Amino acid sequence: MAATFQSFSAAMFAPLSPLEKNNLSDLAYLAMKNALLSGDFKPGGRLILRDLAGKLGISLTPVRDAINHLIAERVLDRGPGGQKGGASVPVPVSYTHLRAHETGRNLVCRLLLEKKKHKKQENKEK
């Protein structure tokens, strides 16, 4: 007996929902993101595609896709040599470092302004 439209259950016509993607690129992306979050990769360290592919037991293509995804999200920095250079883990800039840089810059500006002011006073005296 052939199925008719009335014989289908309402569950078969449920609204569309996102499908779970389980390709190797997605799995490599999740694995590398978890490794980054757990501190497995050191700040400033280089991530070599071939090494990552070997550790994950997959080919270079899904690892490259995952790295590019993380670079696009600005989680990783592009390595030297474009895609062939892999990626590097950014070094976080500490607030203290930023404050020291800002203080140094402000000090230089202040010294330049005082020097300019001093020259103006010398010119007035002449």
N, CA, C and O atoms as a GROMACS GRO file, in nm:
protein
  504
    1MET      N    1   0.084  -0.116   0.000
    1MET     CA    2   0.000   0.000   0.000
    1MET      C    3   0.089   0.124   0.000
    1MET      O    4   0.181   0.132   0.081
    2ALA      N    5   0.065   0.217  -0.086
    2ALA     CA    6   0.143   0.340  -0.099
    2ALA      C    7   0.105   0.437   0.012
    2ALA      O    8  -0.010   0.445   0.053
    3ALA      N    9   0.205   0.508   0.060
    3ALA     CA   10   0.180   0.606   0.165
    3ALA      C   11   0.109   0.727   0.106
    3ALA      O   12   0.142   0.773  -0.004
    4THR      N   13   0.016   0.776   0.177
    4THR     CA   14  -0.055   0.897   0.134
    4THR      C   15  -0.011   1.014   0.221
    4THR      O   16   0.050   0.994   0.326
    5PHE      N   17  -0.043   1.134   0.176
    5PHE     CA   18  -0.006   1.254   0.250
    5PHE      C   19  -0.062   1.250   0.393
    5PHE      O   20   0.004   1.295   0.487
    6GLN      N   21  -0.183   1.198   0.409
    6GLN     CA   22  -0.246   1.193   0.540
    6GLN      C   23  -0.177   1.093   0.634
    6GLN      O   24  -0.190   1.105   0.755
    7SER      N   25  -0.103   0.996   0.580
    7SER     CA   26  -0.042   0.895   0.665
    7SER      C   27   0.088   0.941   0.730
    7SER      O   28   0.139   0.874   0.820
    8PHE      N   29   0.144   1.056   0.687
    8PHE     CA   30   0.265   1.108   0.749
    8PHE      C   31   0.230   1.173   0.882
    8PHE      O   32   0.126   1.238   0.894
    9SER      N   33   0.315   1.155   0.982
    9SER     CA   34   0.288   1.215   1.112
    9SER      C   35   0.328   1.362   1.113
    9SER      O   36   0.406   1.406   1.028
   10ALA      N   37   0.276   1.437   1.207
   10ALA     CA   38   0.306   1.579   1.219
   10ALA      C   39   0.454   1.602   1.250
   10ALA      O   40   0.510   1.706   1.214
   11ALA      N   41   0.519   1.504   1.318
   11ALA     CA   42   0.660   1.518   1.353
   11ALA      C   43   0.747   1.525   1.228
   11ALA      O   44   0.855   1.585   1.231
   12MET      N   45   0.704   1.465   1.122
   12MET     CA   46   0.782   1.468   0.999
   12MET      C   47   0.784   1.606   0.937
   12MET      O   48   0.870   1.636   0.854
   13PHE      N   49   0.692   1.690   0.976
   13PHE     CA   50   0.684   1.825   0.920
   13PHE      C   51   0.724   1.930   1.023
   13PHE      O   52   0.677   2.044   1.018
   14ALA      N   53   0.809   1.894   1.116
   14ALA     CA   54   0.858   1.988   1.217
   14ALA      C   55   0.940   2.097   1.148
   14ALA      O   56   0.996   2.074   1.041
   15PRO      N   57   0.948   2.216   1.210
   15PRO     CA   58   1.027   2.323   1.149
   15PRO      C   59   1.174   2.283   1.135
   15PRO      O   60   1.226   2.201   1.211
   16LEU      N   61   1.238   2.343   1.037
   16LEU     CA   62   1.380   2.315   1.015
   16LEU      C   63   1.462   2.366   1.132
   16LEU      O   64   1.432   2.471   1.189
   17SER      N   65   1.564   2.293   1.167
   17SER     CA   66   1.656   2.335   1.272
   17SER      C   67   1.798   2.309   1.222
   17SER      O   68   1.818   2.229   1.131
   18PRO      N   69   1.895   2.376   1.282
   18PRO     CA   70   2.033   2.358   1.234
   18PRO      C   71   2.077   2.213   1.241
   18PRO      O   72   2.045   2.141   1.336
   19LEU      N   73   2.148   2.171   1.140
   19LEU     CA   74   2.203   2.036   1.136
   19LEU      C   75   2.338   2.035   1.206
   19LEU      O   76   2.410   2.135   1.205
   20GLU      N   77   2.370   1.925   1.266
   20GLU     CA   78   2.500   1.912   1.331
   20GLU      C   79   2.605   1.883   1.225
   20GLU      O   80   2.592   1.787   1.149
   21LYS      N   81   2.708   1.966   1.221
   21LYS     CA   82   2.814   1.947   1.122
   21LYS      C   83   2.927   1.869   1.189
   21LYS      O   84   2.976   1.908   1.295
   22ASN      N   85   2.967   1.763   1.130
   22ASN     CA   86   3.075   1.683   1.186
   22ASN      C   87   3.177   1.648   1.080
   22ASN      O   88   3.216   1.532   1.066
   23ASN      N   89   3.222   1.749   1.004
   23ASN     CA   90   3.329   1.717   0.910
   23ASN      C   91   3.463   1.738   0.980
   23ASN      O   92   3.468   1.794   1.090
   24LEU      N   93   3.570   1.694   0.918
   24LEU     CA   94   3.702   1.699   0.983
   24LEU      C   95   3.747   1.842   1.013
   24LEU      O   96   3.813   1.866   1.115
   25SER      N   97   3.714   1.936   0.926
   25SER     CA   98   3.753   2.076   0.951
   25SER      C   99   3.688   2.128   1.078
   25SER      O  100   3.753   2.195   1.159
   26ASP      N  101   3.559   2.098   1.096
   26ASP     CA  102   3.489   2.142   1.216
   26ASP      C  103   3.546   2.076   1.341
   26ASP      O  104   3.562   2.140   1.445
   27LEU      N  105   3.577   1.947   1.330
   27LEU     CA  106   3.631   1.875   1.446
   27LEU      C  107   3.772   1.926   1.480
   27LEU      O  108   3.807   1.939   1.598
   28ALA      N  109   3.853   1.956   1.377
   28ALA     CA  110   3.987   2.010   1.400
   28ALA      C  111   3.976   2.148   1.463
   28ALA      O  112   4.052   2.181   1.554
   29TYR      N  113   3.883   2.230   1.415
   29TYR     CA  114   3.860   2.363   1.471
   29TYR      C  115   3.825   2.353   1.619
   29TYR      O  116   3.883   2.424   1.702
   30LEU      N  117   3.732   2.266   1.653
   30LEU     CA  118   3.692   2.250   1.794
   30LEU      C  119   3.808   2.200   1.880
   30LEU      O  120   3.827   2.246   1.992
   31ALA      N  121   3.884   2.104   1.826
   31ALA     CA  122   3.997   2.049   1.902
   31ALA      C  123   4.102   2.157   1.928
   31ALA      O  124   4.155   2.166   2.039
   32MET      N  125   4.132   2.238   1.826
   32MET     CA  126   4.234   2.343   1.844
   32MET      C  127   4.183   2.455   1.934
   32MET      O  128   4.260   2.511   2.013
   33LYS      N  129   4.056   2.488   1.922
   33LYS     CA  130   4.001   2.592   2.008
   33LYS      C  131   4.004   2.546   2.154
   33LYS      O  132   4.038   2.624   2.244
   34ASN      N  133   3.970   2.421   2.178
   34ASN     CA  134   3.976   2.367   2.314
   34ASN      C  135   4.120   2.365   2.366
   34ASN      O  136   4.144   2.395   2.483
   35ALA      N  137   4.214   2.330   2.279
   35ALA     CA  138   4.355   2.329   2.319
   35ALA      C  139   4.403   2.470   2.353
   35ALA      O  140   4.478   2.489   2.449
   36LEU      N  141   4.359   2.569   2.277
   36LEU     CA  142   4.394   2.708   2.306
   36LEU      C  143   4.336   2.752   2.440
   36LEU      O  144   4.405   2.814   2.521
   37LEU      N  145   4.209   2.718   2.462
   37LEU     CA  146   4.143   2.759   2.586
   37LEU      C  147   4.202   2.690   2.709
   37LEU      O  148   4.202   2.746   2.818
   38SER      N  149   4.252   2.569   2.690
   38SER     CA  150   4.310   2.497   2.804
   38SER      C  151   4.458   2.527   2.824
   38SER      O  152   4.520   2.476   2.917
   39GLY      N  153   4.515   2.611   2.736
   39GLY     CA  154   4.654   2.652   2.753
   39GLY      C  155   4.757   2.555   2.698
   39GLY      O  156   4.874   2.561   2.736
   40ASP      N  157   4.715   2.466   2.608
   40ASP     CA  158   4.808   2.370   2.549
   40ASP      C  159   4.909   2.437   2.456
   40ASP      O  160   5.020   2.387   2.438
   41PHE      N  161   4.871   2.548   2.396
   41PHE     CA  162   4.959   2.623   2.308
   41PHE      C  163   5.010   2.746   2.381
   41PHE      O  164   4.931   2.823   2.435
   42LYS      N  165   5.140   2.763   2.383
   42LYS     CA  166   5.200   2.875   2.456
   42LYS      C  167   5.189   3.005   2.376
   42LYS      O  168   5.203   3.003   2.254
   43PRO      N  169   5.163   3.118   2.444
   43PRO     CA  170   5.160   3.247   2.375
   43PRO      C  171   5.293   3.272   2.304
   43PRO      O  172   5.400   3.251   2.362
   44GLY      N  173   5.285   3.316   2.180
   44GLY     CA  174   5.404   3.340   2.099
   44GLY      C  175   5.451   3.217   2.025
   44GLY      O  176   5.538   3.226   1.938
   45GLY      N  177   5.395   3.101   2.058
   45GLY     CA  178   5.436   2.977   1.993
   45GLY      C  179   5.380   2.965   1.853
   45GLY      O  180   5.271   3.013   1.823
   46ARG      N  181   5.458   2.898   1.767
   46ARG     CA  182   5.413   2.874   1.630
   46ARG      C  183   5.336   2.744   1.621
   46ARG      O  184   5.373   2.645   1.685
   47LEU      N  185   5.231   2.745   1.543
   47LEU     CA  186   5.153   2.624   1.517
   47LEU      C  187   5.185   2.581   1.374
   47LEU      O  188   5.152   2.650   1.278
   48ILE      N  189   5.247   2.467   1.361
   48ILE     CA  190   5.287   2.414   1.231
   48ILE      C  191   5.178   2.316   1.184
   48ILE      O  192   5.142   2.222   1.254
   49LEU      N  193   5.128   2.341   1.064
   49LEU     CA  194   5.018   2.260   1.011
   49LEU      C  195   5.048   2.111   1.013
   49LEU      O  196   4.965   2.031   1.056
   50ARG      N  197   5.167   2.073   0.965
   50ARG     CA  198   5.203   1.932   0.958
   50ARG      C  199   5.204   1.867   1.097
   50ARG      O  200   5.159   1.754   1.114
   51ASP      N  201   5.257   1.939   1.195
   51ASP     CA  202   5.261   1.886   1.332
   51ASP      C  203   5.120   1.868   1.388
   51ASP      O  204   5.089   1.766   1.449
   52LEU      N  205   5.034   1.969   1.365
   52LEU     CA  206   4.897   1.960   1.414
   52LEU      C  207   4.822   1.846   1.347
   52LEU      O  208   4.748   1.771   1.412
   53ALA      N  209   4.841   1.832   1.216
   53ALA     CA  210   4.774   1.724   1.142
   53ALA      C  211   4.819   1.588   1.197
   53ALA      O  212   4.737   1.497   1.211
   54GLY      N  213   4.948   1.575   1.228
   54GLY     CA  214   4.999   1.450   1.284
   54GLY      C  215   4.940   1.420   1.420
   54GLY      O  216   4.902   1.306   1.449
   55LYS      N  217   4.932   1.523   1.505
   55LYS     CA  218   4.874   1.503   1.639
   55LYS      C  219   4.727   1.468   1.632
   55LYS      O  220   4.678   1.388   1.712
   56LEU      N  221   4.655   1.527   1.536
   56LEU     CA  222   4.512   1.501   1.524
   56LEU      C  223   4.482   1.375   1.441
   56LEU      O  224   4.370   1.325   1.441
   57GLY      N  225   4.584   1.326   1.370
   57GLY     CA  226   4.566   1.206   1.288
   57GLY      C  227   4.483   1.231   1.164
   57GLY      O  228   4.411   1.142   1.118
   58ILE      N  229   4.492   1.352   1.108
   58ILE     CA  230   4.416   1.385   0.988
   58ILE      C  231   4.509   1.452   0.887
   58ILE      O  232   4.626   1.478   0.916
   59SER      N  233   4.457   1.480   0.767
   59SER     CA  234   4.538   1.542   0.662
   59SER      C  235   4.552   1.693   0.688
   59SER      O  236   4.490   1.748   0.779
   60LEU      N  237   4.634   1.756   0.605
   60LEU     CA  238   4.661   1.899   0.620
   60LEU      C  239   4.540   1.987   0.589
   60LEU      O  240   4.522   2.091   0.653
   61THR      N  241   4.457   1.948   0.494
   61THR     CA  242   4.348   2.035   0.449
   61THR      C  243   4.251   2.074   0.560
   61THR      O  244   4.224   2.193   0.575
   62PRO      N  245   4.198   1.980   0.639
   62PRO     CA  246   4.107   2.023   0.745
   62PRO      C  247   4.178   2.106   0.853
   62PRO      O  248   4.117   2.193   0.915
   63VAL      N  249   4.306   2.080   0.876
   63VAL     CA  250   4.382   2.158   0.974
   63VAL      C  251   4.399   2.301   0.922
   63VAL      O  252   4.383   2.397   0.997
   64ARG      N  253   4.431   2.314   0.793
   64ARG     CA  254   4.446   2.447   0.731
   64ARG      C  255   4.314   2.523   0.741
   64ARG      O  256   4.312   2.642   0.773
   65ASP      N  257   4.203   2.455   0.712
   65ASP     CA  258   4.072   2.519   0.721
   65ASP      C  259   4.044   2.567   0.863
   65ASP      O  260   3.994   2.678   0.884
   66ALA      N  261   4.076   2.484   0.961
   66ALA     CA  262   4.053   2.518   1.102
   66ALA      C  263   4.140   2.637   1.143
   66ALA      O  264   4.094   2.728   1.211
   67ILE      N  265   4.267   2.635   1.102
   67ILE     CA  266   4.359   2.746   1.133
   67ILE      C  267   4.307   2.875   1.071
   67ILE      O  268   4.306   2.979   1.137
   68ASN      N  269   4.264   2.868   0.944
   68ASN     CA  270   4.211   2.988   0.878
   68ASN      C  271   4.087   3.041   0.949
   68ASN      O  272   4.067   3.163   0.958
   69HIS      N  273   4.005   2.952   0.999
   69HIS     CA  274   3.886   2.991   1.075
   69HIS      C  275   3.928   3.065   1.203
   69HIS      O  276   3.871   3.169   1.236
   70LEU      N  277   4.026   3.012   1.273
   70LEU     CA  278   4.073   3.076   1.397
   70LEU      C  279   4.143   3.209   1.369
   70LEU      O  280   4.135   3.302   1.449
   71ILE      N  281   4.211   3.219   1.256
   71ILE     CA  282   4.274   3.345   1.217
   71ILE      C  283   4.166   3.448   1.183
   71ILE      O  284   4.177   3.565   1.220
   72ALA      N  285   4.062   3.403   1.112
   72ALA     CA  286   3.952   3.494   1.076
   72ALA      C  287   3.881   3.546   1.201
   72ALA      O  288   3.833   3.659   1.202
   73GLU      N  289   3.875   3.464   1.305
   73GLU     CA  290   3.814   3.506   1.432
   73GLU      C  291   3.910   3.589   1.517
   73GLU      O  292   3.874   3.636   1.625
   74ARG      N  293   4.033   3.606   1.468
   74ARG     CA  294   4.139   3.680   1.538
   74ARG      C  295   4.181   3.612   1.669
   74ARG      O  296   4.225   3.677   1.764
   75VAL      N  297   4.166   3.480   1.669
   75VAL     CA  298   4.213   3.401   1.783
   75VAL      C  299   4.360   3.370   1.765
   75VAL      O  300   4.435   3.365   1.863
   76LEU      N  301   4.402   3.350   1.639
   76LEU     CA  302   4.541   3.324   1.605
   76LEU      C  303   4.591   3.433   1.510
   76LEU      O  304   4.511   3.502   1.446
   77ASP      N  305   4.722   3.446   1.502
   77ASP     CA  306   4.785   3.536   1.405
   77ASP      C  307   4.838   3.452   1.289
   77ASP      O  308   4.883   3.339   1.309
   78ARG      N  309   4.834   3.509   1.169
   78ARG     CA  310   4.889   3.439   1.053
   78ARG      C  311   5.040   3.430   1.069
   78ARG      O  312   5.104   3.528   1.107
   79GLY      N  313   5.095   3.314   1.041
   79GLY     CA  314   5.239   3.295   1.051
   79GLY      C  315   5.312   3.355   0.932
   79GLY      O  316   5.248   3.397   0.835
   80PRO      N  317   5.445   3.359   0.939
   80PRO     CA  318   5.520   3.412   0.826
   80PRO      C  319   5.505   3.319   0.705
   80PRO      O  320   5.498   3.197   0.720
   81GLY      N  321   5.499   3.376   0.588
   81GLY     CA  322   5.487   3.294   0.468
   81GLY      C  323   5.344   3.260   0.432
   81GLY      O  324   5.321   3.163   0.359
   82GLY      N  325   5.247   3.334   0.481
   82GLY     CA  326   5.106   3.309   0.445
   82GLY      C  327   5.056   3.180   0.504
   82GLY      O  328   5.093   3.142   0.616
   83GLN      N  329   4.970   3.111   0.428
   83GLN     CA  330   4.910   2.988   0.479
   83GLN      C  331   5.012   2.879   0.501
   83GLN      O  332   4.994   2.794   0.589
   84LYS      N  333   5.120   2.878   0.423
   84LYS     CA  334   5.221   2.774   0.439
   84LYS      C  335   5.299   2.792   0.568
   84LYS      O  336   5.361   2.697   0.616
   85GLY      N  337   5.295   2.913   0.626
   85GLY     CA  338   5.370   2.940   0.747
   85GLY      C  339   5.296   2.903   0.875
   85GLY      O  340   5.346   2.927   0.984
   86GLY      N  341   5.176   2.845   0.861
   86GLY     CA  342   5.100   2.809   0.979
   86GLY      C  343   5.045   2.932   1.049
   86GLY      O  344   5.001   3.026   0.984
   87ALA      N  345   5.048   2.930   1.180
   87ALA     CA  346   4.993   3.040   1.258
   87ALA      C  347   5.073   3.051   1.386
   87ALA      O  348   5.154   2.964   1.420
   88SER      N  349   5.049   3.160   1.458
   88SER     CA  350   5.112   3.175   1.588
   88SER      C  351   5.008   3.219   1.689
   88SER      O  352   4.909   3.284   1.655
   89VAL      N  353   5.033   3.183   1.813
   89VAL     CA  354   4.943   3.219   1.922
   89VAL      C  355   4.982   3.360   1.967
   89VAL      O  356   5.098   3.384   2.002
   90PRO      N  357   4.887   3.453   1.965
   90PRO     CA  358   4.922   3.590   2.003
   90PRO      C  359   4.968   3.598   2.148
   90PRO      O  360   4.922   3.523   2.234
   91VAL      N  361   5.059   3.691   2.172
   91VAL     CA  362   5.105   3.717   2.308
   91VAL      C  363   5.014   3.825   2.366
   91VAL      O  364   5.006   3.934   2.310
   92PRO      N  365   4.947   3.795   2.475
   92PRO     CA  366   4.859   3.898   2.532
   92PRO      C  367   4.941   4.016   2.584
   92PRO      O  368   5.044   3.998   2.649
   93VAL      N  369   4.894   4.134   2.557
   93VAL     CA  370   4.960   4.253   2.605
   93VAL      C  371   4.900   4.287   2.741
   93VAL      O  372   4.779   4.306   2.754
   94SER      N  373   4.985   4.294   2.839
   94SER     CA  374   4.935   4.318   2.973
   94SER      C  375   4.900   4.465   2.992
   94SER      O  376   4.954   4.552   2.924
   95TYR      N  377   4.811   4.490   3.081
   95TYR     CA  378   4.771   4.627   3.113
   95TYR      C  379   4.891   4.705   3.164
   95TYR      O  380   4.907   4.823   3.132
   96THR      N  381   4.975   4.642   3.243
   96THR     CA  382   5.093   4.708   3.296
   96THR      C  383   5.185   4.752   3.183
   96THR      O  384   5.239   4.862   3.185
   97HIS      N  385   5.203   4.665   3.084
   97HIS     CA  386   5.288   4.698   2.969
   97HIS      C  387   5.230   4.818   2.894
   97HIS      O  388   5.302   4.909   2.856
   98LEU      N  389   5.098   4.817   2.874
   98LEU     CA  390   5.034   4.929   2.806
   98LEU      C  391   5.051   5.058   2.884
   98LEU      O  392   5.080   5.163   2.826
   99ARG      N  393   5.034   5.052   3.015
   99ARG     CA  394   5.049   5.171   3.098
   99ARG      C  395   5.193   5.222   3.093
   99ARG      O  396   5.215   5.343   3.086
  100ALA      N  397   5.290   5.132   3.095
  100ALA     CA  398   5.430   5.173   3.089
  100ALA      C  399   5.459   5.240   2.955
  100ALA      O  400   5.528   5.341   2.950
  101HIS      N  401   5.406   5.184   2.847
  101HIS     CA  402   5.425   5.243   2.715
  101HIS      C  403   5.361   5.381   2.709
  101HIS      O  404   5.419   5.477   2.658
  102GLU      N  405   5.239   5.391   2.762
  102GLU     CA  406   5.168   5.518   2.762
  102GLU      C  407   5.243   5.621   2.846
  102GLU      O  408   5.254   5.737   2.805
  103THR      N  409   5.293   5.582   2.961
  103THR     CA  410   5.368   5.672   3.047
  103THR      C  411   5.494   5.720   2.978
  103THR      O  412   5.527   5.838   2.984
  104GLY      N  413   5.564   5.630   2.911
  104GLY     CA  414   5.685   5.668   2.838
  104GLY      C  415   5.654   5.765   2.726
  104GLY      O  416   5.727   5.863   2.706
  105ARG      N  417   5.547   5.739   2.654
  105ARG     CA  418   5.507   5.828   2.545
  105ARG      C  419   5.469   5.966   2.600
  105ARG      O  420   5.506   6.068   2.542
  106ASN      N  421   5.395   5.967   2.710
  106ASN     CA  422   5.357   6.095   2.772
  106ASN      C  423   5.479   6.172   2.820
  106ASN      O  424   5.484   6.294   2.808
  107LEU      N  425   5.576   6.101   2.873
  107LEU     CA  426   5.698   6.166   2.922
  107LEU      C  427   5.774   6.231   2.806
  107LEU      O  428   5.823   6.343   2.818
  108VAL      N  429   5.783   6.160   2.694
  108VAL     CA  430   5.851   6.216   2.577
  108VAL      C  431   5.778   6.341   2.528
  108VAL      O  432   5.841   6.442   2.498
  109CYS      N  433   5.646   6.335   2.521
  109CYS     CA  434   5.567   6.452   2.479
  109CYS      C  435   5.589   6.569   2.574
  109CYS      O  436   5.605   6.683   2.530
  110ARG      N  437   5.590   6.542   2.701
  110ARG     CA  438   5.610   6.648   2.800
  110ARG      C  439   5.748   6.711   2.785
  110ARG      O  440   5.761   6.833   2.790
  111LEU      N  441   5.850   6.628   2.766
  111LEU     CA  442   5.986   6.680   2.749
  111LEU      C  443   5.996   6.767   2.623
  111LEU      O  444   6.061   6.871   2.624
  112LEU      N  445   5.932   6.724   2.515
  112LEU     CA  446   5.934   6.802   2.392
  112LEU      C  447   5.864   6.936   2.411
  112LEU      O  448   5.911   7.039   2.363
  113LEU      N  449   5.750   6.935   2.480
  113LEU     CA  450   5.678   7.059   2.506
  113LEU      C  451   5.758   7.154   2.593
  113LEU      O  452   5.762   7.274   2.568
  114GLU      N  453   5.824   7.099   2.697
  114GLU     CA  454   5.906   7.184   2.785
  114GLU      C  455   6.024   7.242   2.708
  114GLU      O  456   6.062   7.356   2.730
  115LYS      N  457   6.083   7.162   2.620
  115LYS     CA  458   6.195   7.210   2.540
  115LYS      C  459   6.149   7.324   2.449
  115LYS      O  460   6.218   7.425   2.435
  116LYS      N  461   6.032   7.308   2.389
  116LYS     CA  462   5.977   7.412   2.302
  116LYS      C  463   5.948   7.539   2.383
  116LYS      O  464   5.976   7.650   2.337
  117LYS      N  465   5.892   7.522   2.501
  117LYS     CA  466   5.861   7.636   2.589
  117LYS      C  467   5.989   7.708   2.629
  117LYS      O  468   5.995   7.831   2.631
  118HIS      N  469   6.091   7.630   2.661
  118HIS     CA  470   6.220   7.687   2.701
  118HIS      C  471   6.281   7.768   2.587
  118HIS      O  472   6.338   7.875   2.610
  119LYS      N  473   6.270   7.717   2.462
  119LYS     CA  474   6.323   7.789   2.347
  119LYS      C  475   6.249   7.920   2.327
  119LYS      O  476   6.310   8.021   2.293
  120LYS      N  477   6.117   7.920   2.347
  120LYS     CA  478   6.038   8.042   2.333
  120LYS      C  479   6.082   8.146   2.435
  120LYS      O  480   6.092   8.264   2.403
  121GLN      N  481   6.109   8.102   2.557
  121GLN     CA  482   6.153   8.196   2.662
  121GLN      C  483   6.290   8.253   2.627
  121GLN      O  484   6.314   8.372   2.651
  122GLU      N  485   6.379   8.172   2.572
  122GLU     CA  486   6.511   8.219   2.531
  122GLU      C  487   6.499   8.325   2.421
  122GLU      O  488   6.570   8.425   2.421
  123ASN      N  489   6.408   8.299   2.327
  123ASN     CA  490   6.389   8.392   2.216
  123ASN      C  491   6.332   8.526   2.266
  123ASN      O  492   6.367   8.631   2.212
  124LYS      N  493   6.247   8.523   2.366
  124LYS     CA  494   6.190   8.647   2.422
  124LYS      C  495   6.297   8.729   2.492
  124LYS      O  496   6.294   8.852   2.489
  125GLU      N  497   6.389   8.661   2.556
  125GLU     CA  498   6.495   8.730   2.631
  125GLU      C  499   6.594   8.799   2.538
  125GLU      O  500   6.660   8.894   2.579
  126LYS      N  501   6.603   8.754   2.416
  126LYS     CA  502   6.701   8.812   2.322
  126LYS      C  503   6.654   8.940   2.264
  126LYS      O  504   6.724   9.001   2.184
   0.00000   0.00000   0.00000
